[in-house]
Amino acid sequence: MTLDKARVGQKIVIKDILDENIRVQAIRLGLYKGANVVCSAKIPFGPIIVGNKFQEIAVGRELAKKIEIDIVS
């Protein structure tokens, strides 16, 4: 499953970021393999907002399709 299919309120573990260039940049934002995040919001036809500890990050839909996740709850 990819991040673009997550629902608001779901707790998520990031399994993999498929694009290596994006993976390097995502690490700087706290999004890395094994990171636990929460889907805070989904803007219709826009980004997915994920909460990671004390910050929220907007992830564009096309990028979200390249982030594999597992649902925790």
N, C-alpha and C positions, 0 to 999 in steps of 0.2 A: 504494500500500500504506500502511496505517496502523500506528502503533506497537504496537497491541494484537496484531498478527499477527507481530511480530518474534520470533525464537527466541533463546534464551540463548546468549551468546557472539558474536552477530552485531555487526559494526561498522555503524553507521547514520549517515546524514547526514539532518538534518531538512530537508525540502523546504518545508513550510508548516505553520502552526498556523491552523486554519480559523476559530476564534472570536477576534475581536479583543480582547475582555476578557481571555481566557486568555493570548493572545500577550503582552500587556503584563506580566502577572504572571510568565510563563515566562521572559522575558528576565532578570528578577532572579535566576533560578535557573541561568542559563547555558544555557537551552534556547531557541534562536532559529534562524531560517532560516539554513542553512549550517553549523550546529554539528555537530561529529563526536562521537558518543556510542557507548557499548557497552551492549547489553542484558545486564545483570549477572545478573538473576533474574526469574522470573515466579512470583508467588505464585498457587496455584490459586484461581480465582474472586476474586482480589484484585489488587493493583497490579503494575505492571511496574516493575522497578528498573533505572534507567539510570545508568551511570557517566559523569561528565563531568569530566575531569582528575582532581582530587583529592577529588571528592565523589560521593556516590550520592544519587539523587533517586527517590522513590517516586511514580509517576504512576498515578492511578486508572484503571481500565479505561475508564470513560466518557470521561474526558479523553483517554486514549490513542487512542481512536477518532477524535479530532479533530486528531490530529497526523499529517501525511503525511510519509513517510520514503522514502529509497532505501537499499538494502543495499549496503555497500561490499565486504564479503567474508563 
